[in-house]
C-alpha cells in the first residue's frame, strides 16, 4: 500500500505571502518521504466542516501547476473537481496542460459536486443532483473524446454541445491522464467508475464499509464488462492519528484495509502547514505501511 497526501488547508501562520514557499517545501518533503500522490481540494470556499468558509482557499489547478514545477515524481491531482466548476472542454484542456507540463503526472479527479454555498456565493449554477450526475457522465465522455487523437469532432449531449473536441498538445500520459472518480454512491458513482474510471477514491469509514463499496464496484464491473482489477483503489484517511502524529494508532486503523486491494491511502490532515508534518510523520508512515505489506 502506497501513501498519498491531500493538502486541504491553506491557513498558514504567515498568511498569503508564505503559501508559495510552504507548498514548494511540502512537495519537496513529500518526495523525500516516499509519497506517491499529492492532491489539493478543488473548492472556491473552505469547506465548513473543515472549519470556516471564510478561511483561505487557493484555486486548485493553479496550485497544481505550481506544485508540478517544484516536484518531479509525485502524481498530482484535485480531490476532487466538482463537475459544475468548469465547462468540460475547458476542464479537459486544463488537465491536459497539467499533464504536459508535469511530464505525464496528472490525474483528473472528478465528482458530482455538493457544496451549494460556494456556488451561490460566486454565482455559479448548481443544478439538482440528478442533473449533476448527467453532467458528470457527459463530462467524462467529452474528456475521453478530447483525449482520443482520432476523435476530434462534434459532441452532442443533453447538457453540453461542442462543435470540435480538439486538444493540442495531446496529454503525455498514455492512453490519457488517469481519471479518478471520487465518492461511494452505489447506484451512480460506482457505476461511473466501472464505466469510465481508471481509479476510485473512497472514504475510510471502516474496512467493512470499504469492502462493501468494493463489492458493489465489482458487480458494476461485471455488468459493464470491465476488469475490476484494472481500477486503482484509493481511500482518503483524515482521522486524528495522522494529524496528531500517532503512528501506532494510524497503523492499527489502516491494517484492516491492507487485504482489500487498496493501492493508496491518502492522508488528509487538517493542517495549514504540512511540510514539517511530512518529515515528522509521513516518512515514518510510508515505512510502516511497507512493513505491513
C-alpha positions in Angstrom: 0.0 0.0 0.0 1.3 3.4 -1.0 0.9 6.7 0.8 -0.6 9.9 -0.7 -1.2 13.3 0.9 -4.1 15.6 0.3 -3.5 19.3 1.2 -6.8 20.6 2.4 -6.0 23.8 4.3 -4.1 27.0 3.4 -4.3 28.9 6.7 -0.5 29.3 7.1 0.6 31.3 10.1 2.5 33.6 7.7 -0.6 34.3 5.7 -0.8 34.5 1.9 2.8 35.6 1.4 4.0 32.4 3.0 1.9 29.9 0.9 4.2 29.6 -2.1 7.3 28.7 -0.1 5.2 26.3 2.1 3.7 24.5 -0.9 7.2 24.1 -2.5 8.6 22.8 0.7 5.7 20.4 1.1 6.3 19.0 -2.4 10.0 18.5 -1.7 9.3 16.9 1.7 6.6 14.6 0.2 9.0 13.2 -2.4 11.8 12.8 0.2 9.3 10.9 2.4 8.4 8.5 -0.4 4.9 9.8 -1.0 3.4 8.7 -4.4 0.4 11.1 -4.7 -0.1 14.8 -3.8 -3.5 16.4 -4.2 -5.3 19.6 -3.3 -9.0 20.2 -2.9 -11.0 22.0 -5.6 -13.3 24.5 -3.9 -14.0 28.2 -4.1 -14.6 28.4 -0.3 -13.1 26.4 2.5 -15.5 23.6 3.5 -17.4 24.4 6.6 -16.8 21.1 8.3 -13.0 21.8 7.8 -13.5 25.0 9.9 -14.9 28.1 8.2 -15.9 29.2 4.7 -14.0 32.4 5.4 -10.7 30.6 5.7 -8.1 30.8 2.9 -8.7 28.7 -0.3 -6.4 28.6 -3.4 -7.6 27.8 -6.9 -6.8 24.1 -7.4 -5.3 23.9 -10.9 -3.1 27.0 -10.5 -1.8 25.4 -7.3 -1.2 22.0 -9.0 0.7 23.7 -11.8 2.9 25.4 -9.1 3.4 22.0 -7.4 4.3 20.4 -10.8 7.2 22.9 -11.1 8.5 22.1 -7.7 8.3 18.3 -7.9 9.4 15.6 -10.3 7.9 12.2 -9.2 4.6 12.8 -7.5 1.3 12.1 -9.2 -0.8 15.3 -9.0 -4.5 15.9 -9.0 -7.5 17.5 -7.4 -9.5 15.6 -4.9 -11.9 16.2 -6.4 -13.1 18.6 -9.1 -16.8 19.3 -8.9 -18.3 18.8 -12.4 -20.1 22.2 -12.1 -16.9 24.2 -11.6 -15.7 24.3 -15.2 -17.0 23.6 -18.6 -15.9 20.1 -19.6 -14.0 21.2 -22.7 -12.1 23.7 -20.6 -11.5 21.1 -17.9 -10.0 18.7 -20.4 -7.6 21.4 -21.6 -6.6 22.3 -18.0 -6.0 18.7 -17.1 -4.0 18.2 -20.3 -1.9 21.2 -19.6 -1.1 19.9 -16.2 -0.2 16.5 -17.7 2.1 18.1 -20.3 3.9 20.5 -18.0 4.3 17.9 -15.2 5.8 15.3 -17.6 2.8 13.0 -17.6 1.9 13.1 -13.9 -1.7 14.4 -13.9 -4.8 12.7 -12.6 -8.3 14.1 -13.3 -10.1 13.7 -10.0 -13.7 14.4 -10.5 -17.1 14.1 -8.8 -20.7 15.3 -8.9 -20.1 18.4 -6.6 -22.0 19.1 -3.4 -21.1 22.4 -1.8 -24.0 24.7 -2.6 -22.9 27.7 -0.6 -19.8 28.3 -2.7 -21.8 28.1 -5.9 -24.4 30.5 -4.7 -21.7 32.8 -3.2 -19.9 33.2 -6.6 -22.9 32.9 -8.8 -22.1 29.5 -10.3 -25.2 27.4 -11.3 -25.8 24.5 -9.0 -28.4 22.1 -10.7 -30.2 19.3 -8.8 -28.3 16.2 -8.0 -29.7 14.1 -10.8 -28.7 16.7 -13.4 -25.2 16.9 -11.9 -24.7 13.2 -12.4 -25.9 13.6 -16.0 -23.4 16.3 -16.5 -20.7 14.2 -14.8 -21.2 11.4 -17.3 -21.2 13.8 -20.3 -18.1 15.4 -19.0 -16.3 12.1 -18.7 -17.3 11.3 -22.3 -16.1 14.7 -23.5 -12.7 14.3 -21.8 -12.2 10.9 -23.3 -13.2 12.1 -26.7 -10.8 15.1 -26.4 -8.0 12.8 -25.4 -8.5 10.5 -28.4 -6.4 11.8 -31.2 -8.6 10.2 -33.8 -11.9 11.5 -32.4 -11.9 15.3 -33.0 -15.4 16.3 -34.0 -18.7 17.3 -32.5 -20.2 16.2 -29.3 -23.9 16.3 -28.8 -25.2 15.7 -25.3 -28.2 16.7 -23.3 -26.3 19.4 -21.4 -23.2 20.1 -23.5 -22.7 20.6 -27.2 -19.2 21.0 -28.7 -18.6 21.5 -32.4 -14.9 20.4 -32.0 -13.1 18.4 -29.4 -9.6 19.4 -30.4 -6.9 19.1 -27.7 -3.4 20.1 -28.8 -0.9 19.4 -27.5 -2.0 15.9 -26.5 -1.5 14.6 -23.0 1.8 12.8 -22.3 0.1 10.1 -20.2 -0.8 7.1 -22.2 -3.5 6.5 -23.2 -4.7 9.6 -21.4 -4.5 11.2 -17.9 -5.8 8.9 -15.2 -9.5 9.5 -14.4 -10.2 9.2 -10.7 -13.9 9.4 -9.7 -14.5 10.3 -6.1 -17.3 9.1 -3.9 -19.0 5.9 -2.9 -22.6 6.3 -4.2 -23.6 2.8 -5.0 -26.2 3.4 -7.8 -24.5 6.1 -9.8 -20.9 7.0 -8.7 -19.5 3.5 -8.6 -21.3 2.6 -11.9 -19.5 5.6 -13.5 -16.2 4.3 -12.0 -16.8 0.9 -13.6 -17.7 2.5 -17.0 -15.2 5.3 -17.2 -12.8 5.4 -14.3 -9.1 4.4 -14.0 -9.2 4.9 -10.2 -11.7 5.5 -7.4 -11.5 7.3 -4.1 -13.5 6.2 -1.1 -13.7 7.5 2.5 -12.2 5.3 5.3 -15.4 4.9 7.4 -14.3 1.3 8.3 -12.7 -1.6 6.5 -16.1 -3.4 6.4 -17.8 -0.4 4.7 -15.0 0.0 2.2 -15.1 -3.8 1.5 -18.8 -3.4 0.8 -18.3 -0.5 -1.6 -15.7 -2.5 -3.4 -18.1 -5.4 -3.7 -20.6 -3.1 -5.3 -17.9 -1.8 -7.7 -17.1 -5.3 -8.6 -20.7 -6.0 -9.5 -20.9 -2.9 -11.6 -17.7 -4.0 -13.4 -19.3 -7.4 -14.2 -22.3 -5.6 -15.7 -20.2 -3.2 -17.7 -17.8 -5.9 -18.9 -14.9 -4.2 -17.1 -11.9 -5.9 -15.5 -12.2 -4.9 -11.8 -8.5 -5.3 -11.3 -7.7 -2.6 -13.8 -9.2 0.1 -11.5 -6.8 1.6 -8.9 -8.5 1.8 -5.5 -7.6 4.6 -3.1 -9.0 5.7 0.2 -9.0 9.1 1.9 -7.9 9.0 5.6 -8.5 12.1 7.7 -8.7 10.7 11.2 -6.8 12.2 14.2 -3.9 9.8 14.4 -2.4 11.2 11.1 -2.8 14.8 12.2 -1.6 14.1 15.7 1.4 12.0 14.6 0.3 8.8 16.4 1.9 6.2 14.2 0.8 3.2 16.2 -2.9 4.3 16.2 -2.6 5.0 12.5 -1.2 1.6 11.8 -4.0 -0.1 13.7 -6.6 1.9 11.7 -5.0 1.1 8.4 -4.2 -2.6 9.0 -7.8 -3.7 8.2 -7.5 -2.2 4.7 -4.4 -4.0 3.6 -6.2 -7.1 2.3 -8.8 -5.2 0.3 -6.5 -4.4 -2.6 -6.2 -0.7 -1.7 -3.4 0.8 -3.8 -3.0 4.1 -1.9 -4.1 5.6 1.4 -4.4 9.3 1.0 -3.7 11.2 4.3 -5.9 14.2 4.8 -4.6 16.2 7.7 -6.4 19.4 8.7 -3.1 21.3 8.9 -2.3 24.7 7.3 1.5 23.9 7.3 2.3 20.3 6.1 6.0 20.4 5.2 7.2 19.7 8.7 4.5 17.1 9.2 5.7 15.3 6.1 9.1 15.0 7.7 8.0 14.1 11.2 5.1 11.7 10.4 4.6 10.8 6.8 8.0 9.5 6.2 7.5 7.1 9.1 4.0 6.1 7.8 5.4 5.2 4.4 7.9 2.9 6.1 5.3 1.4 8.4 2.9 0.6 5.6 5.8 -1.0 3.6 6.3 -3.3 6.6 2.6 -4.2 6.6 2.9 -5.5 3.1 
